[in-house]
Amino acid sequence: MSNIKNDCNIMQNHIKKSKSNLSVFMYTTNAIMFMLMTPFVKLHEKHFNKVEEYVNILNDYCKENNLDIKFDKFYEFENSSIMYSQLQLGALTVKQYEARIKYLNTLNENIEYLKRCI
């Protein structure tokens, strides 16, 4: 049981770091060169991927222990055949990041609920 609590704490740490790096990247102006933002994007992806790994671990734990808690995965669709203007692309990027932040917040709430159940 302490192992799953440790996994929950580690996952929450990755959620916090993922949100932090995404927020830095999301709210900067276009005047800042993308090269300067690349480390934040990479850090966000690193922590976001770790979060996704722990989603599987926690889902397995909940299933094995008959807990009625489900941790959803985050899905993004890519379609390279659609052409977007720069304005549309900017709006879509913001929506994508907002969706990730919302997903991470919901995930964090579910982890808190799981920790109370353990």
C-alpha positions in Angstrom: 0.0 0.0 0.0 2.8 2.4 0.8 4.2 1.7 -2.7 1.0 3.0 -4.3 1.0 6.0 -2.1 4.5 6.7 -3.2 3.5 6.3 -6.8 0.6 8.8 -6.2 3.1 11.3 -4.7 5.5 10.9 -7.5 2.7 11.3 -10.1 1.5 14.4 -8.4 5.1 15.8 -8.5 5.2 15.1 -12.3 1.8 16.7 -12.7 3.0 19.9 -10.9 6.2 20.1 -13.0 4.3 19.4 -16.2 1.8 22.2 -15.5 4.5 24.6 -14.4 6.6 24.1 -17.6 3.5 24.2 -19.8 2.3 27.4 -18.2 5.7 29.1 -18.8 5.5 28.1 -22.5 1.8 28.9 -23.0 1.7 32.4 -21.7 4.8 33.9 -23.3 4.5 36.3 -26.2 5.4 35.5 -29.8 8.3 37.8 -29.6 10.3 35.3 -27.6 12.1 33.0 -29.9 11.0 29.4 -30.0 14.6 28.3 -29.3 14.3 29.9 -25.9 11.1 28.0 -25.2 12.3 24.6 -26.3 13.6 23.5 -22.9 10.2 24.2 -21.3 8.4 22.2 -24.0 10.9 19.3 -23.5 10.5 19.4 -19.7 6.7 19.5 -20.0 6.8 16.5 -22.4 9.1 14.6 -20.1 6.9 15.0 -17.1 3.7 14.6 -19.1 5.0 11.2 -20.4 5.8 10.2 -16.8 2.2 11.1 -15.8 0.9 8.9 -18.6 3.0 6.0 -17.3 1.7 6.3 -13.8 -1.9 6.5 -15.2 -1.4 2.9 -16.2 0.0 1.9 -12.8 -2.8 3.5 -10.9 -5.5 2.0 -13.2 -4.0 -1.4 -12.6 -3.9 -0.9 -8.9 -7.6 0.3 -8.8 -8.7 -2.7 -10.9 -6.8 -5.2 -8.7 -8.3 -3.7 -5.5 -11.8 -3.2 -6.9 -11.8 0.5 -6.5 -14.3 2.5 -8.5 -11.7 5.0 -9.7 -10.7 5.4 -13.4 -7.8 7.5 -14.5 -8.4 8.7 -18.1 -5.7 8.9 -20.7 -5.0 12.1 -22.7 -5.6 11.8 -26.5 -4.6 14.2 -29.2 -5.4 13.9 -32.8 -3.0 14.9 -35.6 -4.1 15.7 -39.1 -1.5 17.1 -41.4 -3.8 17.4 -44.3 -5.6 20.4 -42.8 -4.1 23.9 -43.5 -4.5 26.5 -40.8 -3.7 30.2 -40.8 -1.3 31.6 -38.2 -4.3 33.0 -36.2 -6.1 29.7 -36.2 -3.0 27.8 -35.3 -2.3 30.1 -32.4 -5.9 29.6 -31.1 -5.7 25.8 -31.5 -2.4 25.7 -29.6 -3.8 27.7 -26.7 -6.9 25.3 -26.7 -4.6 22.3 -26.7 -2.6 23.6 -23.8 -5.8 24.5 -21.9 -7.0 21.0 -22.4 -3.8 19.5 -21.1 -4.0 21.7 -18.0 -7.6 20.7 -17.4 -6.6 17.0 -17.8 -3.8 17.4 -15.3 -6.0 19.1 -12.8 -8.7 16.4 -13.1 -6.0 13.7 -12.7 -4.7 15.4 -9.6 -8.1 15.4 -8.1 -8.6 11.7 -8.8 -5.2 11.0 -7.2 -6.2 12.9 -4.0 -9.4 10.8 -4.0 -7.4 7.6 -4.4 -5.1 8.6 -1.5 -8.1 9.1 0.8 -9.4 5.7 -0.2 -6.2 3.9 0.6 
